[in-house]
């Protein structure tokens, strides 16, 4: 298996520099973690992009739940996406559910169109809150730019979703979007996930010793990087 991808949530340029120094491969840039991550300002993306060399995936989300909102809210997200693309963003994070718990394909397609050709994007943890994971994945299959699912396997986190993640990894086919595990991920989960062939991982608070009120610590990122690069064998 190739070297696992390690993605770290960043709120600003200082977080981004610390994450890169510790060995992160990619950043997820958000604002307002009290709402589980919303779209950052264009100026913040510009500062982060200037501060680091690693790829930066920018969140496109305007509210704390997994609904896209009304037409005006979706239009605002599309405008934000276009502005970020003008600023140089070419990787994004998005994902919306309808009132029945299925994928809101209209909103997803509008955002995918707004980020434009060549952009790549992650469908985030809305998958963990949907009514039917398999149906959602089938509905999203083949959408341009979609290359990753960020998932814990369960709305309650990796502790609960571990068996689902392992099963989905075993069922995956070449060309499927990559499974990136995040949402309550802990170091003790890594051996089983790595043994299952999962090769992408995502953390946020786990690399902030003072919680979300404090910055990313390069040393904490480095500890995770070392665990991923030298996993404990599964007995």
C-alpha positions as CSV (number, residue, x, y, z in Angstrom):
1,X,0.0,0.0,0.0
2,X,1.2,3.5,-0.8
3,X,2.0,6.0,1.9
4,X,-1.4,7.0,3.6
5,X,-2.8,10.4,2.9
6,X,-3.1,12.5,6.1
7,X,-5.4,15.4,6.0
8,X,-5.6,18.0,8.9
9,X,-8.3,20.6,9.5
10,X,-6.9,24.2,9.4
11,X,-8.7,27.4,10.4
12,X,-6.0,29.8,9.3
13,X,-2.4,30.2,8.0
14,X,-0.8,29.4,11.3
15,X,-2.7,26.1,11.5
16,X,-1.7,25.4,7.9
17,X,2.0,25.9,8.6
18,X,2.0,23.8,11.7
19,X,0.1,21.0,9.9
20,X,2.6,21.0,7.0
21,X,5.6,21.1,9.3
22,X,4.2,18.0,11.1
23,X,3.8,16.0,7.9
24,X,0.3,16.6,6.8
25,X,-0.3,15.8,3.1
26,X,-3.4,17.9,2.7
27,X,-5.5,20.5,4.5
28,X,-9.2,20.9,4.9
29,X,-9.8,24.6,5.3
30,X,-12.9,25.7,7.3
31,X,-14.3,28.3,9.6
32,X,-16.5,28.1,12.6
33,X,-16.0,24.7,14.1
34,X,-18.9,25.3,16.5
35,X,-21.0,24.6,13.4
36,X,-18.7,21.7,12.4
37,X,-17.0,23.7,9.7
38,X,-18.4,26.3,7.3
39,X,-17.0,28.1,4.2
40,X,-14.0,30.3,5.0
41,X,-13.5,33.8,3.7
42,X,-11.7,34.1,0.4
43,X,-9.0,36.2,2.1
44,X,-8.3,33.3,4.6
45,X,-7.9,30.9,1.7
46,X,-5.5,33.3,0.0
47,X,-3.4,33.5,3.2
48,X,-3.3,29.8,3.6
49,X,-2.5,29.1,0.0
50,X,0.5,31.6,0.3
51,X,1.7,29.9,3.5
52,X,2.0,26.3,2.5
53,X,2.7,24.0,-0.5
54,X,0.4,21.1,0.4
55,X,-3.0,20.9,-1.3
56,X,-5.9,22.7,0.4
57,X,-9.5,21.5,0.2
58,X,-11.9,24.3,1.0
59,X,-15.3,23.6,2.7
60,X,-18.4,24.7,0.9
61,X,-21.1,24.7,3.5
62,X,-23.3,27.5,4.8
63,X,-25.1,26.1,7.8
64,X,-24.5,23.6,10.7
65,X,-26.8,20.8,9.4
66,X,-26.4,18.8,6.1
67,X,-29.1,20.6,4.2
68,X,-28.1,22.9,1.4
69,X,-30.8,25.4,2.3
70,X,-33.0,27.4,0.0
71,X,-32.2,28.7,-3.5
72,X,-30.6,31.9,-2.1
73,X,-28.3,29.9,0.2
74,X,-27.3,27.6,-2.7
75,X,-26.6,30.5,-4.9
76,X,-24.5,32.1,-2.2
77,X,-22.4,28.9,-1.9
78,X,-22.0,28.8,-5.7
79,X,-20.8,32.4,-5.7
80,X,-18.4,31.6,-2.9
81,X,-17.1,28.6,-4.8
82,X,-16.5,30.7,-7.9
83,X,-14.7,33.4,-5.9
84,X,-12.5,30.8,-4.3
85,X,-11.7,29.3,-7.7
86,X,-10.7,32.7,-9.0
87,X,-8.4,33.0,-5.9
88,X,-6.7,29.7,-7.0
89,X,-8.7,27.0,-5.1
90,X,-9.1,23.8,-7.0
91,X,-10.0,21.3,-4.3
92,X,-13.2,21.5,-2.3
93,X,-15.4,19.7,0.3
94,X,-19.2,19.6,0.0
95,X,-22.2,17.4,0.5
96,X,-25.9,17.9,1.1
97,X,-28.9,15.7,2.0
98,X,-32.6,16.3,1.2
99,X,-35.5,16.1,3.6
100,X,-35.7,12.3,3.2
101,X,-32.0,11.7,4.0
102,X,-31.0,11.1,0.4
103,X,-28.4,13.1,-1.5
104,X,-29.5,16.5,-2.6
105,X,-28.3,16.0,-6.1
106,X,-29.5,19.3,-7.4
107,X,-27.4,21.2,-4.8
108,X,-24.4,18.9,-5.3
109,X,-24.5,19.2,-9.0
110,X,-24.8,23.0,-8.8
111,X,-21.7,23.2,-6.6
112,X,-19.8,20.8,-8.7
113,X,-20.6,23.0,-11.7
114,X,-19.6,26.1,-9.7
115,X,-16.2,24.8,-8.9
116,X,-15.7,24.1,-12.5
117,X,-13.8,21.5,-14.7
118,X,-10.7,20.1,-13.3
119,X,-11.6,20.7,-9.6
120,X,-11.6,17.8,-7.3
121,X,-13.9,17.4,-4.3
122,X,-14.7,15.4,-1.2
123,X,-18.3,14.4,-0.2
124,X,-18.1,15.0,3.5
125,X,-19.7,13.3,6.5
126,X,-23.2,13.9,5.2
127,X,-22.8,10.3,4.1
128,X,-22.8,9.2,7.7
129,X,-26.2,10.9,8.3
130,X,-27.9,9.7,5.2
131,X,-30.8,7.2,5.0
132,X,-29.0,4.7,2.8
133,X,-25.2,4.7,2.3
134,X,-25.2,2.4,-0.7
135,X,-28.0,4.3,-2.4
136,X,-26.2,7.6,-1.9
137,X,-22.9,6.2,-3.3
138,X,-24.8,4.9,-6.3
139,X,-26.5,8.2,-6.9
140,X,-23.2,10.1,-6.8
141,X,-21.3,7.7,-9.0
142,X,-19.5,9.4,-11.9
143,X,-20.1,13.0,-10.9
144,X,-17.2,15.1,-12.3
145,X,-14.4,15.8,-9.8
146,X,-15.8,13.6,-7.0
147,X,-12.8,11.6,-5.7
148,X,-13.2,11.2,-2.0
149,X,-15.7,10.3,0.8
150,X,-14.9,11.7,4.3
151,X,-16.6,9.2,6.6
152,X,-16.6,7.7,10.1
153,X,-18.9,4.9,9.0
154,X,-21.5,6.1,11.4
155,X,-23.1,9.4,12.6
156,X,-21.7,8.5,16.0
157,X,-18.1,8.3,14.9
158,X,-15.4,5.8,14.1
159,X,-15.9,3.8,17.3
160,X,-19.4,2.8,16.0
161,X,-18.6,2.8,12.3
162,X,-15.5,0.7,12.2
163,X,-17.1,-2.4,10.9
164,X,-18.9,-0.4,8.1
165,X,-15.6,1.2,7.1
166,X,-13.8,-2.1,6.9
167,X,-16.7,-3.7,4.9
168,X,-16.8,-0.8,2.4
169,X,-13.1,-0.9,1.9
170,X,-13.4,-4.6,1.0
171,X,-16.2,-3.9,-1.4
172,X,-14.5,-1.1,-3.2
173,X,-13.7,-1.3,-6.9
174,X,-11.0,0.4,-8.9
175,X,-12.1,3.9,-9.8
176,X,-14.4,4.3,-6.8
177,X,-13.9,7.5,-4.7
178,X,-11.3,7.1,-1.9
179,X,-12.5,6.4,1.6
180,X,-10.9,9.0,4.0
181,X,-11.7,8.1,7.6
182,X,-12.4,10.9,10.0
183,X,-14.9,11.8,12.7
184,X,-13.8,10.6,16.2
185,X,-10.7,8.9,14.7
186,X,-8.3,7.7,17.4
187,X,-4.8,6.1,17.1
188,X,-6.1,2.7,18.3
189,X,-8.3,2.5,15.2
190,X,-5.4,2.8,12.8
191,X,-4.1,-0.8,12.8
192,X,-7.4,-2.3,11.7
193,X,-8.2,0.4,9.2
194,X,-4.7,0.2,7.6
195,X,-5.0,-3.7,7.5
196,X,-8.3,-3.3,5.6
197,X,-6.5,-1.3,2.9
198,X,-7.8,2.2,3.9
199,X,-5.1,4.7,3.0
200,X,-6.6,8.2,3.8
201,X,-7.2,9.7,7.3
202,X,-8.5,13.0,8.6
203,X,-8.2,14.7,12.0
204,X,-9.1,18.0,13.6
205,X,-9.2,18.3,17.3
206,X,-6.8,15.4,17.7
207,X,-3.9,17.6,16.8
208,X,-4.9,20.6,18.9
209,X,-3.7,20.0,22.5
210,X,-5.8,22.9,23.7
211,X,-8.9,22.0,21.8
212,X,-10.5,24.2,19.2
213,X,-9.6,27.3,21.2
214,X,-6.0,26.6,20.4
215,X,-3.9,26.1,17.3
216,X,-2.7,23.0,15.5
217,X,0.5,21.6,17.1
218,X,3.2,20.4,14.6
219,X,4.3,17.9,17.2
220,X,0.9,16.3,17.4
221,X,0.6,16.1,13.6
222,X,4.1,14.5,13.5
223,X,3.0,11.8,16.0
224,X,0.0,10.8,13.8
225,X,2.3,10.9,10.7
226,X,4.7,8.5,12.4
227,X,1.8,6.1,13.4
228,X,0.6,6.1,9.8
229,X,4.0,5.5,8.3
230,X,4.9,2.7,10.8
231,X,1.6,1.0,11.7
232,X,1.3,-1.7,14.3
233,X,0.7,-5.0,12.8
234,X,-2.7,-6.6,13.4
235,X,-2.4,-9.8,15.3
